[in-house]
Amino acid sequence: MIKKAVISLVLLILLVVGIAFFYVDSIVKSGIEVVGSEVLGTGVTVNSVSISPLNGSGSIRGLSVGNPAGFRSEHAIQLEELTVNLNVSSLFSDVIEIESIRVVQPEITYETRITTDNIRALIANISAGSATGESAVEPAAAGKGLIIRDLQLLDPQLNLVAAIVTAPIPLPDIQMTNIGAENDSSSVAEVLQAVLSKMSTSILSANLPSLDDLAEGVEARLEGGVKQVQDTVEDAVEELGGRLRSILN
């Protein structure tokens, strides 16, 4: 009798832990996609979330932020995997406390226009949403505050897209601490605006190629294409000539 009771208790604990795992993962995934998409004004998707309800550590995989309207690249930001450590109990409170977020080699597609770029367009979307006060997100999700103690973007991979040319650009690591802590918490919009502004500053301070460098790259690419076409035509003419000679002989 005691043995059956122990087994039943163990099974009950495993069931509760399993439900907790699913519930926490579902809350985090849904929160990122729904609130992120609404605040940024573009699609935000996550492949999977795995957070331990016991210690709050885990990972988020396949996080993508779509480009805002008017830009041709599919994504603005892609994070293959980020590790996170949060206070699980805070998920059920008004302020979510995140101890650390660490992202290795985040992929940033930086697409420029004459007067703006896609990162600043995302920031403008946040400002526009905050100004109108309109939101389709449930108040329980949109109203939560955030505190992030430590955020690290390590070895960012920037791909510059301008006109018909693309170029990889090295970026320094980005680290931010105590986001929202000074005011006891920040809204999701305020946190995203702070992170994107830091990212934009880092990009604009980077050693971006000049218009002359980009022009030279385009010219070299065009010359390479012309040379390739010429070689292909010459090879085709030579092959055709050889066949004709063999027929006549």
Secondary structure, 3 states (H helix, E strand, C coil): CHHHHHHHHHHHHHHHHHHHHHHHHHHHHHHHHHHHHHHHCCCEECCEEEECCCCCEEEEEEEEEECCCCCCCCEEEEEEEEEEEECHHHHHCCEEEEEEEEEECCEEEEEECCCCEHHHHHHHHHHHHHHHCCCCCCHHHHCCEEEEEEEEEECCEEEEEECCEEEEEECCCEEEEEECCCCCCEEHHHHHHHHHHHHHHHHHHCCCCCHHHHHHHHHHHHHHHHHHHHHHHHHHHHHHHHHHHHHHC
